[in-house]
Amino acid sequence: MTARSQAIQEALSGMDIGKILYDEPMSRHASLKLGGRVDALVMIESEGQLGEVIQRLKAGNIPFMPVGNLTNIIVRDGGYRGVMLWMHGLDQVACEAEEGGQYFIRAQAGVGLSRVVGLAAAEELTGLEFCTGIPGSVGGAVWMNAGAYGAEIKDVVSSVTVIDGRGEKKTLRREEIAFAYRRSNLPADVMVCKACFILKKGSEAQIRERMSQIMKWRQEKHPLQYPSAGSVFKNLPGLPAGKLIEELGLKGMRRGDAQVSKQHANFIINKGRGTAQDVLTLISLIQEKARKERGVELETEVMIIGEKP
Ligand SMILES: Cc1cc2nc3c(=O)[nH]c(=O)nc-3n(C[C@H](O)[C@H](O)[C@H](O)COP(=O)(O)OP(=O)(O)OC[C@H]3O[C@@H](n4cnc5c(N)ncnc54)[C@H](O)[C@@H]3O)c2cc1C
């Protein structure tokens, strides 16, 4: 065990925490199947526990960050020095009908979007179909304001319960959150612990039809047979990043085992033993060429964290 892992163990000693993985390679957990080691991956099992863990890590001056399904993160090969708070244990989701014909689904941060979408369909509630096939968690989706096919999380969320950097819990109405394109603009030290989605009554057959249409589009357009983190770059106004990368002639470009997908140029796929550095090299090459040849700045949608090797 490293000295850093020991400091984390001491900070959390006496707490009833389910699972802690020390010095854990991100290649085991991230959807890209690559990335360096994190000092500790701590499975959070309740909102109360999350508050206490935050307070203890703060007191011990140990950096930390929340993660969901790790489908939008690249951890540099040098790893992440600190604790990743893995929200998987916050896994409660329920549907509530309220007066006035409004329907709500409340889901904790660690619930997979696919589960929320499935519950909505079973309850004949429409509004979340656009999330079909997005592999993230509720917490990650709210944080990133995930979106697809013309809709975003901000369109269906009515409130978000967060725990702030002091470990205090509060519920924010949608109007209090400055959602933007793939950003929630929540303060950096805030963690989403649950979200409430507001939905309308619909027809189950129509909802399921829309879901299968979206899944079919995804299967046709996206290289789902390879590990990836979804779209690497944000689209530019009026210009999808994938189209630009294709026009720059970079489809299929390869560094090590990382490759700009031949199927969808805004995806970088891992063809086996790719490293974070391979992916980051491709990202820099694409950005450089876009700048030089088209005068535009491509901003990454994926979060890049951690240390250089
Ligand atoms: C095949 C594929 C297709 C995809 N398609 C889409 C798509 O159509 N649209 C789209 O928007 N995205 C898409 N994505 C990207 C990704 O699934 C989404 O961005 C998703 O919302 C990320 O959720 P996550 O739980 O995996 O977050 P993570 O990758 O674990 O984290 C992402 C960011 O959110 C933060 N975060 C995570 N949980 C919390 C929390 N509880 N509180 C505060 N911050 C938190 C993390 O700190 C990090 O900064 C796709 C990814 C893949 C692999």
The ligand as a MOL file (V3000), in Angstrom:
LIG
                    3D

  0  0  0     0  0            999 V3000
M  V30 BEGIN CTAB
M  V30 COUNTS 53 58 0 0 0
M  V30 BEGIN ATOM
M  V30 1 C -21.0850 4.8590 -26.3560 0
M  V30 2 C -21.3100 6.1740 -25.6590 0
M  V30 3 C -22.3250 7.0170 -26.0990 0
M  V30 4 C -22.5510 8.2420 -25.4610 0
M  V30 5 N -23.5560 9.0440 -25.9120 0
M  V30 6 C -23.7860 10.2220 -25.3060 0
M  V30 7 C -24.8350 11.0890 -25.7770 0
M  V30 8 O -25.5690 10.7990 -26.7030 0
M  V30 9 N -25.0040 12.2680 -25.1300 0
M  V30 10 C -24.2290 12.6410 -24.0710 0
M  V30 11 O -24.4490 13.7280 -23.5080 0
M  V30 12 N -23.2350 11.8610 -23.6270 0
M  V30 13 C -22.9950 10.6660 -24.2040 0
M  V30 14 N -21.9850 9.8580 -23.7440 0
M  V30 15 C -21.1070 10.3340 -22.6570 0
M  V30 16 C -21.5600 9.9690 -21.2320 0
M  V30 17 O -22.2600 8.7310 -21.1910 0
M  V30 18 C -22.4050 11.0530 -20.6200 0
M  V30 19 O -21.7470 12.2960 -20.5740 0
M  V30 20 C -22.8410 10.7060 -19.1800 0
M  V30 21 O -23.7530 11.6730 -18.7440 0
M  V30 22 C -21.6750 10.6350 -18.2050 0
M  V30 23 O -22.1410 9.9780 -17.0420 0
M  V30 24 P -21.1650 9.1150 -16.1250 0
M  V30 25 O -21.9430 8.6440 -14.9670 0
M  V30 26 O -20.4800 8.0720 -16.9100 0
M  V30 27 O -20.1410 10.2450 -15.6770 0
M  V30 28 P -18.5740 10.0850 -15.4030 0
M  V30 29 O -17.8910 9.7990 -16.6920 0
M  V30 30 O -18.3390 9.1550 -14.2850 0
M  V30 31 O -18.2390 11.5810 -14.9640 0
M  V30 32 C -18.3540 12.6410 -15.8900 0
M  V30 33 C -18.2550 13.9790 -15.1230 0
M  V30 34 O -19.3790 14.0930 -14.2650 0
M  V30 35 C -18.9480 14.2730 -12.9360 0
M  V30 36 N -19.8640 13.5340 -12.0720 0
M  V30 37 C -20.1850 12.2240 -12.1270 0
M  V30 38 N -21.0710 11.9210 -11.1700 0
M  V30 39 C -21.2820 13.0690 -10.4730 0
M  V30 40 C -22.0720 13.4040 -9.3450 0
M  V30 41 N -22.8300 12.5150 -8.7240 0
M  V30 42 N -22.0450 14.6920 -8.8990 0
M  V30 43 C -21.2790 15.6220 -9.5190 0
M  V30 44 N -20.5040 15.3570 -10.5930 0
M  V30 45 C -20.5160 14.0980 -11.0440 0
M  V30 46 C -17.5400 13.6970 -12.8530 0
M  V30 47 O -16.7930 14.2790 -11.7950 0
M  V30 48 C -17.0170 14.0750 -14.2230 0
M  V30 49 O -16.5790 15.4000 -14.2220 0
M  V30 50 C -21.7460 8.6190 -24.3720 0
M  V30 51 C -20.7260 7.7620 -23.9170 0
M  V30 52 C -20.5020 6.5640 -24.5680 0
M  V30 53 C -19.4120 5.6520 -24.0790 0
M  V30 END ATOM
M  V30 BEGIN BOND
M  V30 1 1 1 2
M  V30 2 1 2 3
M  V30 3 2 2 52
M  V30 4 2 3 4
M  V30 5 1 4 5
M  V30 6 1 4 50
M  V30 7 2 5 6
M  V30 8 1 6 7
M  V30 9 1 6 13
M  V30 10 2 7 8
M  V30 11 1 7 9
M  V30 12 1 9 10
M  V30 13 2 10 11
M  V30 14 1 10 12
M  V30 15 2 12 13
M  V30 16 1 13 14
M  V30 17 1 14 15
M  V30 18 1 14 50
M  V30 19 1 15 16
M  V30 20 1 16 17
M  V30 21 1 16 18
M  V30 22 1 18 19
M  V30 23 1 18 20
M  V30 24 1 20 21
M  V30 25 1 20 22
M  V30 26 1 22 23
M  V30 27 1 23 24
M  V30 28 2 24 25
M  V30 29 1 24 26
M  V30 30 1 24 27
M  V30 31 1 27 28
M  V30 32 2 28 29
M  V30 33 1 28 30
M  V30 34 1 28 31
M  V30 35 1 31 32
M  V30 36 1 32 33
M  V30 37 1 33 34
M  V30 38 1 33 48
M  V30 39 1 34 35
M  V30 40 1 35 36
M  V30 41 1 35 46
M  V30 42 1 36 37
M  V30 43 1 36 45
M  V30 44 2 37 38
M  V30 45 1 38 39
M  V30 46 1 39 40
M  V30 47 2 39 45
M  V30 48 1 40 41
M  V30 49 2 40 42
M  V30 50 1 42 43
M  V30 51 2 43 44
M  V30 52 1 44 45
M  V30 53 1 46 47
M  V30 54 1 46 48
M  V30 55 1 48 49
M  V30 56 2 50 51
M  V30 57 1 51 52
M  V30 58 1 52 53
M  V30 END BOND
M  V30 END CTAB
M  END
